[in-house]
Amino acid sequence: MKPFAARALFQPTEEGIRRLAVQGATATVLSSGLGLATQVIATVILARLLTPSDFGVVAMVTTFSLLLVNFGANGFIEAVIQREEIDHFLASNLFWINLAAGLLLTIGFAAAGSLLARFYHNPHVAHVTVGVSLTIILTSTSVLHLALLYRSMRFAVVSANNVFAGAVSVAVSILLAWAGWGYWALVAGAVAQALSKSVGAWYLCRWVPSLPRRAVGTASMVKYAMKVYGRFGVNYFGQNMDNLLVGWRFSAQALGLYKKAYDLFAVSGTLFASSLTTVAVSALSRFNRDSIEYRRNLLSAIAVIAFVGMGLGANLTLVGKDVILLLLGKRWEESGRVFTYFGPGIGVMILYGTHSWIHLSIGRPDRWFRWGLVEVSFTGLLFLLALPWGPPGIAAAWTVSLWILTVPALWYAGRPIRLGISAVIAAVWKYPVASALAGCACALAMRHLPSFVSLPGAAGPLARTVMVSGLFGTLYLGAVILLYRGCAPIHQLTRLLREMTPWGRTSRPSPVVGTTSGVGGTAE
């Protein structure tokens, strides 16, 4: 794609927004599934080639490095997406600003390795820090190219690039771990992923920035990006304070075990929701914030998220311990115990993430940032209170925090557009109730499972996972049908899934992403 060429599809027409949004959702969900499969394969293999301490040492460093890696990826991308008009020179200025910041952050982070080593009381951290710092500058080279692809709603090619980069990272890590590189295999995999993603972005977006020059809008876009990144930074600190506390208070071994439980928690939740955030923001930004279409599509999307998320979270609460035992082996059994406390927070975590859709789509990252201060303060307080109970206590604090903050977060996000919280609650409340009813019934039934669940090796965990998941799925759908007195939510989800498949798309408006105000609902 050449974004500023005369005939390029740089910004879609209003008539094409719905089609591109649905196709984008398809691409991101599929890529998320492939990414999850890749991560599962990598985890299964690497958990048997490396020790929990190897994972823990790298996690000690990435707790800080990922904040810097995402400097432009969370800020400049959103700024480019939401701007009404952007030209070659404005994009070029943003490219060089982001690249310069990436270079400075890379040098500063590499120099801070010895400080991190003293903080964690682990000399290996200093060397890992230098290696991981390369991911910062490599990522900064691709931010504007990815932003231009997102702006043109080319989600499929971006998703393909992400899957490819993840596969390269996994291949490098596994090969080097098999060769005996230890934690350096994970470092090399992270660098390979950043490099592959950048090369792919430049290949897919055939745009070469010009030298910096004066361009109207540069300062305002940088300010917008800084507000978004400020919110990301606050949120990131809140979400990674647990890693910092576990690594500092306990050990690399404890952090490695905790991190695997957290990874299943985060992957099952944020990978699904985050992959749809860019699609949702891109689509909702094209609607008038005060229009009926905006509210209808937002509430429909949140309802679908709640339907899937609450079922997924409750099911993983029941089978997560067996999933970890099945994938990682007996050496990681403690991770399964920790995950039991994470599980009840998965569904509400997915729902909680939708408040960012509102802030970003109506152009209010400043409110998103302010809410982030509330979030990190409250979550951090719970972490400190739970620290005496070790990693399981920290995991429980995560779950409690998400359940308490979700309703206030959605209420605060909807205030500028007068979106009452009662409308949001009405759209989603039956799903957590259905998941709780199905989960409790399933837990009672688990006490009477047949004797094959105690089979040796992987047979027992696999049998329990399959049997419990099937039973829970049946009970959950039954509870949803009972509460809604019909199959309307299931029909809504299946219509969306049909429209997301190439052979099932029709010209009818999607129940999640509808037509633009004043524009007919026919797909292109």
N, C-alpha and C positions, 0 to 999 in steps of 0.2 A: 504494500500500500504506500502511495506517495500522498501524504495528507494534504499538501498545499498545491497539488497539481490541479489543473483546471477541471478535469472530469472525475476527480477522485471522490469516493464516498467518504467524506470527512465528517459530516454531520448529517444524520438521517432526517428525512422529511417527517412531518407529523404523522402522515399516513402509514409510515413504516415503523413507528415506534413500537406498537404492540407486537408485530411480528418479530422484530429484532429482540425485544425484551423476552418473549417466550423462547425464541431460539437461544438467546443468551443464557436463560435459566437452564435449558436443556444441556447446553455445553458445559456450564459450570457444575451442574449436578453430576453429569457423567465424568467430568475431569476430577471432581471430588471423590467419586467412587473409585476411579482408577488410582488417584493419589492415595486413598485409604488402602487399597489393595497393595500398592507398592510399599507403603509404610509397614503394613502387616507382614509382608514377605521379608522386608529388611529387618524388622524387629525379631521375627522368628529365627532368622539366621544369625544376626549379630548378637542376640542374647546368648547364643551358644558359643560364639567365638570370642566375646569380650566379657569382662566382669562388670558387676554393678559399679565398682570404683572407677572403671574407665568411663562409663556413662556419666558418673557423678562429677569427675574432674572437668569434662567438657561442659556439663550443665552449669558448673560454677562460673565459667567464662561467658557462655551464651546468655546467661541471665542478664548480663550487662551489654554484650555486643549486639543483641537483637534490637535493643532500643536505638542504637546508632545506625544499624543496617536499615531500619525503617524510617530514617529521617525524611527522605523524599517520598518514599513509597506511601507514606501516610501523611498527606499534606498537599504536595504538588499534583498528585494524580487527581485528588478531589477538586483542587482548584481549577485544573484544566477541564475536567468533566462538566462542572457547573457553570463555567463562564459562557456567556451568550455568544461572544465572538472572540476568536483568537487567530493571530496571523503568524507567519514564519518568524518574524523578528522577535515577537513577544515570546514565542516558544523557545527560541534560541537563547534569549536572556535567562529564562528559567533553567534551561539545560546547564549553562555555565555556572549559574549560582549554585545549583544542586551539586554539580561535580566538584566545585571548589570546597563546598562544605563537606562533601564526602572525603576528600583528600585530607583536610584538616582533622576530621574525626578519626580517620585511619591512623594517622601519625600519633595523635593524642592517646588513642586507645592502646596502641602497641607499646607506647612509653609507660602506660599505667600498669603493665603486667606485674611488675615487682610489688606494687601496692596491693593488687588483688591477691598475690601469693601470700603476703603477710596477713591480709584480712582473713583468708581462709586457712592459714597455717598449713599450706600445701605448696611446696616448691614447684611442682609440675604445672601449676596454674600460670606461672610467668611465661613459660615456653608456649603453652597452648594459646595464650592471649595474642602473642605475635602472629601465630598462624591464622587464627580466626579473624584478626583485624583486616586481612585482605578481602574478606567478604563485604566490608563496608564500601570500599572504593569500587569494587566490581559491581555491586548493586546500584550505586549512584549513576553508573554509565547508561543504565537502561530505563530509568524512571520516566523520562519525558517520552520516550518511544512507546512505552506501555501506556502512558496516559493518553497519547494520541490514538492508540488503538482502542482503548476503552471509550474515548469520546465518540468515536465513530461506531461504537457498539459492536466491535469485532471480537466478541467474547469467545467465539469458537477457537480462533487462532491463538488468542492469549492462553486459553485453557490448554490447548495442545502443547504450547511452549512450556507451560508449567509442568505438565505431565512428563514431557521429555527431560526437562532439567532435573526433576525428581528422580527419574529413572537413572540418569547419569550419576547422580549423587549416590544412589543406592549401589550401583555397580562398582563405583570406585571404592566405597566404604567396605563392601563385602570382600572384594579382591585383596585390599590391603590388610583387612582384619585377618583373612585366611593366611596371608603372608607373615603374620605376626607383628604388625605395626602397633597393636594396642590402641590407645586412645587417639593416636595420630591418624588412624583410619577414619575416625569420625570427623576430625579436622579437615582432612583432605576431601572428604565427601561434601562438607559444607562449602568449601572453596570451589569445588567442581560444579556444584549446583548454581552458585552465583554467576560463575563464568558462563555456563551453558545458557542460563536464562538471559543474560545480557547479549550474547551472540545471537540467540534466537530472536530477541526483540529488534535488534538492528536489521536482521534479515527480513522480518515480517513487515517492518515499517521502514520503507526506503527513504528516510529523511536524514539529511545531514545538516546540522545546525550551522549557522553563520556566526561570525564574530559578534560579540556583544555590541549593542548600540542602543540609543535612546528609543524606547517604545512605550506608548501610553498603556497603562494598566500593569506594568511590571511591579510597582510598589504595592498596589492593592492586592495582586495575586499572591505576592510573597507574604503579605499580612494574613490573608485568608489561609494560606498553607501553614503558617506558623500557629494559627489558632487551632487548626485541625491536628497538627503535630503535638501541640501542647496538650490537647485532650488525649491523644494517643499516648503521650509520655506519662501523663497522670494515670491513665488506665493501665498502661504497661507496668508501671511501678506497683500498682495495686495487685495486678495479676502475677507478678513475679517476686513479690515480697516473701511469698512462702518459700520459694527456692532459696532465696538469700538467707532466710532465717534457719531453714533446715540445714543448709550447707555450713553456715557459721556455727550453729549451736551443736550440731551432731557431727557428721562426717561425710566424706565423698560416698562411702558405701550406703549410708542412710539416704542421701540425696538421690543416688542412682535408683534405689528401690522406690522411693517416693515419686520420682520423676516418671517412671514407667506407669504408675497408677494414674498420675496426672495426665500423661499423654493420652491414655485411653479416654479419660474424662474430656479432655480438650478436643481430641480428634473427633469423637462422636458428637460433640456439640458445635464447637466453633468452626470446624471444617465445613460442616453443612451450612450453618447460618452465614459465616463470613463469605463463603463462596457466592452467596446470593445477594450480599450487601451491595456490591457494585452494580449488579443488574437492577436491584430495587431502586437504588438512588438515581441511576441513569434514567429509568422509566418514570419514577415519580417526579423528578425534576422537570419533566416536560409538561406536567399538568399545572394548572393554576392551583396554588396552595389552598385557596378558599373554595375550590370547586367541589361539587358533589362527587365527581369522578375520582378526585384525589382521595377523599375519605373512603369511598366505596372500595377502591382498589387496595388502599392501605389496610383496611380492616379485613378484607378478604384474604390478603396475603398473610397477615398476622394470625388469622384463624387457621390457615393451612399449616403454618409454622408450628402452632400450638398442637394441632392434631398429630402431626408426625413427631414433634419433639417430646411431648409428654409420653407417648407410647414408647419411643426409643429409650428415654431415660428410665422409665419404670422397668422395662425389660432388662436393660443392662445392670440395673441395681440387683436384679435377681440372679443373673448369670455371669456378671463381670468377673467374679472371683474365679469361676471355672474357665472363662475365656483367657484370662492371664495365665492360669496354670496350663491350659492347653497350648497356648502359643509360646510361652517362655520357658516352661519347665519348672521343676520343683525348686530350683535355686531362687526363683522370683516369687515364691508363695507369699511372702510378706507384702508384696505389691498388691496382690489380690485382696488381702485383708484391708489395706488402706483404701483401695478402690470402693469397698463396700460403703464407705462414708461419703465418697464422691457421687455415687450413683444417683441419689435422690435430687441432686442439683442439675443434672444434665438437661432435662426438659425445660426447666425454668431458665437455665442459662441461654438456651436457644431463643426463648421468648424475650428475655431481657435484652438481647442484642438488637432487637428491632427498634428500640428507641433511637438508635443512631440513624436509622432510615429517615425518621422525621426531622431530626436536627439538620442533617446534611441536605436533604432534598428541598427544604425551605430556606437554605442558605444561612443557618444560624449555628455555625460551629462554636461561637462564643458561649452559647448556652450549653452546648455539649461539653465544652471544657469546664464550665462551672459545675455542672453535675458531676464530672469526673473527680473534682476535688472532694465532693461529698462521698462519692463511692470509695475512693482510696482511703479516706480518713476512717470511714466506718469499717471497711474490710480489714484495714491494717490493725485497728483496735481489736477486732475479733481474733486476728492471727496472734497478737501478743497475749491475749487472754488464754488462747488455746495451746500456746507453746509448751506448757508443762506436760501436756498429754502427748507430746511427740507428733510425728507425721500423721497418725490417725486424727488427732485433735485439729491439726491444720486443715485436713480434708473436710472435717465436719464444719469448721468455720466457713469454708468456701460455700457449702451448701446453705447454711443458715443465712449468710450474707445475701445470696442471690434471691432467696425466697422473700426476704424482708424488703429488698430494694426495688424489685421489679415494678410493682404498682406505682410507687412514687416516681420512678424514672419515666414511665410512660405518661403519667399525669403531667410532669414538668415539661416533657418534650412536646406535648400536645397543646399547651397553653397559648402559644402565639397564634395558632390557627383555630383556637376555641374547640379543640377536640376533647370532649369530656371523657374522663376515665371510665365512666359508666358504660360508654359505648364499647370501649376496649374490653372491659370485663365481661360484658354481655356476649362478646364474640368468642371468648376463650374459656370461660370458667368451667364449662362442662367437661373439657378435656382433662384437666388435672383431677377432677372428681372421678372421671371414668378410669384414669390410670391408677388412682389410689384404690378404688374398689377392686379392679382387676388384679392389682399387685398384691393386695392383702389376701384375696381368695387364692391366688396362685401360691403365695407363701405358705398358707395353711395346707394346700394340697401337696407341697413339696415334702412335708413330713411323712407322707405315705407313699413316696416313690418306690418302685420295685427294687429288688436287690441288685440289678445290673449296674446301678449307679456307683457301686463300690468296686467296679472292675479295675484291674491294675492298669498302669500306664495312662495313655491318653483316652482310652475307651470310656472311662467313667465321666470325666469332664465333658467329653463330646456328647455322650448320651444325655447328661443332665441339661446341657445347653440346648440341644435340639428339642428335647421333651418340654422343658420349661418355657422356651420361646414359643413353641406351638400352642401350648396351653394358654399362656398369657395373651398372645395375639388374638385367640378366639374370644377370651373373656373381655379384652379391651374393646374390640369391635362390637361385641354384644352390649357392653355398657354404654358405648357411644350411641348405638341405635336406640337403646332404652331411654336415654336422657333426651335425645332429640326426637323421640317418637317417630323415627323413620331413618332412612339411609341418606338424607340430604348431604351430610359432610362427606360420606364415602363417594357419592356421585360427583360432588364438587372436585374431590381429589382425583378421581379417575378421569373426569373430563380434562382436568389440567394435564394429567399424565399423557392422555391421548394427544392433546394439542402439542405437547412437548416432543412427541415422536414425529419424524418426517412424514410417515404414512398416515398419521392421525390428525394433522392440522386441517382446520376448516376456516372459513371466513367469519365464524361467529366469535364475538368477544370472549376472551378468556375470563374465567371467574376470578382470576387473581390480577391480571393485567388487562384492563379494559381499553376502550377507545379514548382518544383525546377529545376534549371538549370542543364541540363544533366540527368534528371530523367524523366521517363515516367509519363504520367498524369493519370494513373489508380489509382483508390482508392483501399485501402486495403479491 
